[in-house]
Amino acid sequence: MNSSLETTVNNKDEDGTEVSGTRANRTGNSFEQFVENALLQNGYIEFWDHKEQVFANRAFVGGKQFAKQIVIGTTIYGTKRRCDFLVLNRNRFPDGLVIECKWQESSGSVDEKYPFLLFNIAKIGVPTVVLLDGGGYKPMAMEWLKGQADPKRALIAVWNMAEFHREVNKGFLG
């Protein structure tokens, strides 16, 4: 989800109901804010300078930092691939950690995108956690994606918000 994509001109339809795209952006932004708060509470600071170079130089960045919405390579189709968070902490995540936030509140095609997401995670090769929540995805799709996770490969975990919170409380972020 791209936090800067509030592009809907009229946020309500004629009966005053919030447009679903606007609601999706707002709830997705709240999900990303949840992750950002967890990082901040665990001593991370946001990386601001030269964000376009942070991924390529992540091995040289010290301390506990994170960057949001940065390009981390290309997709399997050759287009720019952005991630929601790149977490930098050489002691805990020597290659960095990518966190992808996927909020789906209503049924739709998001779960059909999971294989594309998985192939892109494998292509980049950086340890990645996918956070899924909102209840709108197909349960079997989430189970399939969880089944692809392996701590020894690029997709190390698939969690919902409660699972992420529990893992953070157990020291996952270092």
C-alpha positions in Angstrom: 0.0 0.0 0.0 1.3 3.4 -0.9 0.6 5.9 1.9 0.7 8.8 -0.5 -2.1 7.6 -2.8 -5.0 9.6 -1.5 -6.1 10.5 -5.0 -9.8 10.2 -4.8 -11.2 13.7 -5.5 -14.6 13.1 -4.0 -14.3 11.0 -1.0 -18.0 10.3 -0.7 -20.6 9.2 -3.2 -23.9 11.0 -3.7 -25.5 9.5 -0.6 -22.6 10.5 1.7 -21.1 7.1 1.9 -17.3 7.0 2.0 -15.8 5.7 -1.3 -14.3 2.3 -0.9 -10.9 3.3 -2.4 -10.6 6.1 0.1 -11.6 3.8 3.0 -9.0 1.2 1.8 -6.3 3.8 1.8 -7.3 5.1 5.2 -7.4 1.6 6.8 -4.2 0.6 5.0 -2.5 3.7 6.3 -3.6 2.8 9.8 -2.1 -0.7 9.4 1.2 0.9 8.3 1.0 3.3 11.2 0.6 0.3 13.5 3.9 -1.1 12.2 5.7 2.2 12.3 4.6 2.6 16.0 6.0 -0.8 16.8 9.3 0.1 15.2 9.5 3.5 17.0 8.6 1.8 20.3 11.5 -0.6 19.8 14.1 2.1 19.3 14.1 2.5 15.5 14.3 5.9 13.9 13.1 6.7 10.4 15.8 7.0 7.7 15.4 10.3 5.8 18.5 11.2 3.9 19.2 9.7 0.5 16.3 7.2 0.7 16.8 6.2 -2.9 20.2 4.8 -1.9 19.3 3.1 1.4 18.5 -0.3 -0.1 21.7 -0.6 -2.1 23.8 0.5 0.9 21.8 -1.2 3.7 24.9 -3.2 4.8 26.6 0.0 5.7 23.8 1.7 7.7 24.3 1.4 11.4 21.9 1.5 14.3 18.2 0.7 14.3 16.6 2.5 11.4 13.7 2.0 8.9 12.6 3.5 5.6 9.1 3.6 4.2 7.9 3.2 0.6 11.3 2.7 -1.0 12.4 1.0 -4.2 14.1 -2.3 -3.4 14.7 -3.6 -6.9 12.5 -4.7 -9.7 9.5 -7.0 -10.0 9.4 -10.2 -12.0 8.0 -8.0 -14.8 10.9 -5.6 -14.7 9.0 -2.7 -13.0 10.2 -0.9 -9.9 9.3 -2.8 -6.7 8.5 -0.7 -3.6 8.2 -2.1 -0.1 6.2 -0.7 2.8 9.1 -0.9 5.2 12.8 -1.7 5.0 14.1 -2.3 8.5 17.8 -1.9 9.1 19.5 -3.4 12.2 22.8 -5.2 11.3 22.8 -7.1 14.6 19.3 -8.5 14.2 18.8 -8.5 10.4 22.2 -8.5 8.6 20.6 -8.4 5.1 17.8 -6.0 6.3 14.2 -6.9 6.7 11.3 -6.0 4.4 7.8 -5.7 5.9 4.9 -5.7 3.5 1.5 -4.7 4.8 -1.6 -6.1 3.0 -4.9 -4.9 4.4 -8.1 -6.4 2.8 -11.3 -5.5 4.5 -13.7 -6.7 1.8 -13.6 -9.6 -0.6 -11.7 -9.0 -3.8 -8.8 -10.0 -5.8 -6.0 -9.3 -3.3 -5.4 -13.0 -2.6 -4.9 -13.6 -6.4 -1.9 -11.3 -6.0 -0.2 -13.5 -3.4 1.8 -15.6 -6.0 3.1 -12.4 -7.6 4.1 -11.1 -4.2 5.8 -14.4 -3.4 7.8 -14.5 -6.7 8.9 -10.9 -6.1 10.0 -11.6 -2.6 12.1 -14.6 -3.8 13.5 -12.4 -6.7 14.8 -9.8 -4.3 16.0 -12.4 -1.7 15.8 -10.2 1.4 14.2 -11.6 4.5 10.5 -10.5 4.3 7.5 -10.6 6.7 4.1 -10.2 5.1 1.4 -8.8 7.4 -2.1 -9.7 6.3 -5.2 -8.5 8.0 -8.7 -7.0 7.5 -10.6 -10.3 7.1 -11.4 -9.8 3.4 -8.9 -12.3 2.0 -9.9 -15.9 1.4 -8.8 -18.0 4.4 -7.3 -20.7 2.2 -5.3 -18.0 0.3 -3.8 -16.9 3.6 -3.1 -20.5 4.6 -1.4 -21.0 1.3 0.8 -18.0 1.7 1.7 -18.9 5.3 2.7 -22.4 4.0 5.2 -20.7 1.7 7.0 -19.1 4.7 10.3 -20.6 5.8 12.8 -18.8 8.1 15.7 -20.1 5.9 14.3 -18.4 2.7 13.2 -14.9 1.7 9.6 -15.1 3.0 10.3 -15.8 6.7 6.8 -15.2 8.1 3.2 -14.3 7.3 1.3 -12.8 10.3 -1.8 -10.9 11.1 -1.7 -7.8 13.4 -2.1 -9.8 16.6 0.6 -12.3 15.6 3.0 -9.5 14.6 2.3 -7.7 17.9 3.0 -10.9 19.8 6.3 -11.5 17.9 7.4 -7.9 18.5 6.6 -8.4 22.3 8.8 -11.5 22.2 11.7 -9.5 20.8 11.4 -10.1 17.1 12.6 -6.5 16.2 15.6 -6.7 18.5 
